[in-house]
């Protein structure tokens, strides 16, 4: 593939979003895919346009070496930073600091030392507290969530804003991502319960009013593809929502 306008760096390439985005972009983009796991272990697509680079973004020196290799191989103009840690325990796992905050700082530093001129940071609507008295979460909603994942994304967004003067950036806040196979654990748990013979199959948390903004992985990939097509039109560190308009409550899901 010739030219650099369709060459990107992607962190978190072994994750759920990363694998789907790789599969969508592989025919018309050259991709430097950064991940902790191997392609074989995570089931990522293998393609001549994908250069797999196995490194932990928490390893500052290793990441710097990887970006030197990328520059030697021709470099890239765009970086999509998907790598992040998340679990459903609610506990303050050290990886939130090491990967989501320190790792983001390392990626930003490496990008500033390269020829990157467009940085896309994957944040989450979960960084915001909701439900909110003023209505649905919007691009202007502050990242005031109380749990540790929200804190880590709030810190990540702050790092991106601080670097926006030297590195043109955008912040994409993803909704709860699901697929045809329901690869979103809370949603899977809801459906498994409702479709079971358990007495809990007719019980809805929060009287059915608990609501989350969702997005299908196909729509998220389309959103990212369109974002990559015209990054220059955005304001520095502009926030974009990648989710449904408003939330879907449990009563409607049920």
C-alpha positions in Angstrom: 0.0 0.0 0.0 1.4 3.3 -1.0 1.1 6.7 0.7 0.8 7.6 4.4 -2.7 9.0 4.6 -4.2 5.5 5.1 -1.5 4.3 7.6 -2.5 4.2 11.3 -1.2 3.1 14.6 -3.7 1.3 16.8 -3.2 0.4 20.5 -5.4 -2.3 22.1 -5.5 -4.2 18.9 -6.1 -7.5 20.7 -9.2 -6.2 22.4 -12.8 -6.6 21.4 -13.0 -3.2 19.6 -9.5 -3.5 18.2 -10.1 -6.9 16.6 -13.3 -5.7 14.9 -11.7 -2.5 13.7 -8.7 -4.3 12.3 -11.0 -6.6 10.4 -12.9 -3.6 8.9 -9.8 -1.5 8.0 -7.3 -4.2 6.9 -8.1 -3.9 3.1 -7.7 -0.2 2.7 -5.4 0.8 5.6 -1.9 -0.1 6.6 -2.0 -0.7 10.4 0.7 -0.9 13.0 -1.2 -3.0 15.6 0.1 -2.6 19.2 -1.1 -5.2 21.7 0.1 -7.2 24.8 -1.2 -10.5 23.4 -0.2 -12.3 20.2 -2.4 -12.4 17.1 -3.0 -16.1 17.5 -3.9 -15.9 21.2 -6.5 -13.1 20.7 -7.9 -14.3 17.4 -7.1 -11.0 15.6 -7.1 -11.0 11.8 -3.9 -11.8 9.9 -3.4 -9.7 6.8 -0.4 -8.3 4.8 -1.5 -4.7 5.8 -1.3 -5.5 9.5 2.0 -5.2 11.3 1.6 -6.8 14.7 3.8 -5.2 17.4 3.6 -6.9 20.8 4.3 -4.5 23.6 2.7 -3.4 26.8 1.8 0.3 26.8 2.8 0.4 30.5 6.3 -0.3 29.4 7.6 3.2 28.5 10.9 2.0 27.1 9.4 -0.9 25.2 6.8 1.4 23.7 9.5 4.0 22.7 11.3 1.2 20.9 8.1 0.2 19.1 7.5 3.7 17.9 11.1 3.9 16.6 10.4 0.7 14.6 7.2 2.3 13.3 9.1 5.4 12.1 11.7 3.2 10.4 8.9 1.3 8.6 7.5 4.5 7.2 5.5 6.0 10.1 1.9 7.0 10.4 -0.2 10.1 10.7 -3.0 8.8 12.8 -3.1 7.0 16.2 -6.2 5.3 17.6 -5.7 4.6 21.3 -8.0 1.8 22.3 -5.9 0.1 25.0 -7.5 0.2 28.4 -8.2 -2.0 31.5 -11.7 -2.7 32.7 -13.4 -5.2 34.9 -16.8 -5.6 36.6 -15.6 -6.0 40.2 -15.6 -2.3 41.0 -12.4 -2.7 42.9 -9.4 -0.3 42.5 -7.2 -2.7 40.5 -3.6 -1.3 40.0 -4.1 -1.7 36.2 -6.4 1.3 36.1 -3.4 3.5 37.0 -0.8 1.5 35.2 -2.6 1.0 31.9 -5.4 3.6 31.7 -3.4 6.5 33.1 0.3 5.8 32.9 -0.1 3.9 29.7 -2.0 6.7 28.1 0.7 9.1 29.2 3.3 6.8 27.6 1.4 6.6 24.3 0.9 10.4 24.1 4.6 10.9 24.7 5.6 8.4 22.1 3.1 10.0 19.6 4.5 13.4 20.2 8.0 12.1 19.3 6.7 10.7 16.1 5.0 12.3 13.1 1.5 11.6 14.4 -0.9 14.5 13.6 -4.2 13.0 14.7 -4.7 11.2 18.1 -8.1 9.5 18.8 -8.6 8.6 22.5 -11.2 6.0 23.3 -13.0 7.1 26.5 -16.4 6.0 27.8 -19.8 7.4 28.7 -19.3 5.4 31.9 -16.8 8.2 32.9 -20.0 10.3 33.5 -22.4 9.9 36.3 -25.9 9.0 35.3 -28.9 9.2 35.4 -28.7 13.0 35.5 -31.3 15.5 36.4 -30.6 17.6 33.3 -31.3 14.6 31.0 -29.2 12.3 28.9 -25.5 12.4 28.8 -24.1 14.7 26.1 -20.7 15.8 24.8 -20.7 18.6 27.4 -21.4 16.3 30.3 -18.6 16.3 32.9 -16.7 13.1 33.6 -17.9 13.0 37.2 -18.4 9.2 37.6 -17.5 8.0 41.1 -16.1 4.5 40.3 -12.5 3.7 39.5 -12.9 3.2 35.8 -14.6 6.6 35.5 -11.7 8.1 37.4 -9.1 6.5 35.0 -10.9 7.7 31.9 -11.3 11.2 33.4 -7.5 11.3 34.0 -6.9 10.0 30.5 -9.1 12.7 28.9 -7.2 15.3 31.0 -3.9 14.0 29.6 -5.2 14.3 26.1 -6.5 17.8 26.6 -3.1 18.9 28.1 -1.4 17.5 25.0 -3.9 18.9 22.4 -1.8 22.0 21.8 1.1 19.9 20.5 -0.9 16.9 19.3 -4.3 17.4 17.5 -6.6 15.0 19.3 -10.3 13.9 19.7 -12.0 12.1 22.5 -14.6 9.4 21.6 -16.8 8.3 24.5 -18.1 4.9 23.8 -21.4 3.5 25.0 -21.8 0.0 26.3 -20.6 -2.1 23.4 -22.4 -5.3 22.4 -22.5 -7.6 19.4 -24.8 -10.2 17.8 -23.4 -12.6 20.3 -24.1 -10.3 23.3 -20.4 -9.9 24.2 -21.2 -7.4 27.0 -21.2 -9.3 30.3 -24.0 -7.3 32.1 -26.3 -7.5 29.2 -25.6 -11.3 28.8 -26.4 -11.7 32.5 -29.7 -9.9 32.1 -30.7 -12.0 29.1 -29.6 -15.2 30.7 -31.7 -14.5 33.8 -34.8 -13.4 31.9 -34.7 -16.4 29.6 -34.2 -18.8 32.5 -36.8 -20.6 34.7 -35.5 -18.9 37.8 -37.9 -16.9 40.0 -35.6 -13.9 39.2 -36.5 -14.1 35.5 -39.3 -11.5 36.2 -37.3 -9.2 38.5 -35.8 -6.0 37.0 -33.1 -4.1 38.8 -34.1 -0.6 39.8 -37.8 -1.4 39.0 -36.7 -1.5 35.4 -35.7 2.1 35.3 -31.9 1.5 35.3 -30.6 2.6 31.9 -27.4 2.5 29.9 -26.4 4.0 26.5 -25.5 1.1 24.2 -23.8 0.8 20.8 -23.5 -2.2 18.5 -19.9 -3.1 17.6 -20.8 -2.6 13.9 -22.0 0.9 14.5 -18.9 1.7 16.6 -16.6 0.5 13.8 -18.5 2.6 11.3 -18.2 5.6 13.7 -14.4 5.2 14.0 -14.0 4.7 10.2 -15.9 8.0 9.6 -13.8 9.7 12.3 -10.6 8.6 10.7 -11.8 9.9 7.4 -12.0 13.6 8.5 -10.1 14.2 11.7 -9.0 17.7 10.6 -12.5 19.1 10.9 -12.6 18.7 14.7 -11.8 21.1 17.5 -8.7 20.3 19.7 -9.7 17.5 22.1 -13.3 17.6 20.9 -15.5 15.2 22.7 -17.7 12.9 20.5 -20.3 10.4 21.7 -20.4 7.0 20.2 -23.6 5.6 21.6 -27.3 5.6 21.2 -29.2 8.9 21.7 -30.2 8.6 25.3 -30.3 5.3 27.3 -32.2 2.1 27.0 -33.8 1.1 30.3 -34.2 -2.5 31.6 -38.0 -2.4 31.0 -37.5 -1.8 27.3 -34.8 -4.4 27.1 -37.0 -6.9 28.9 
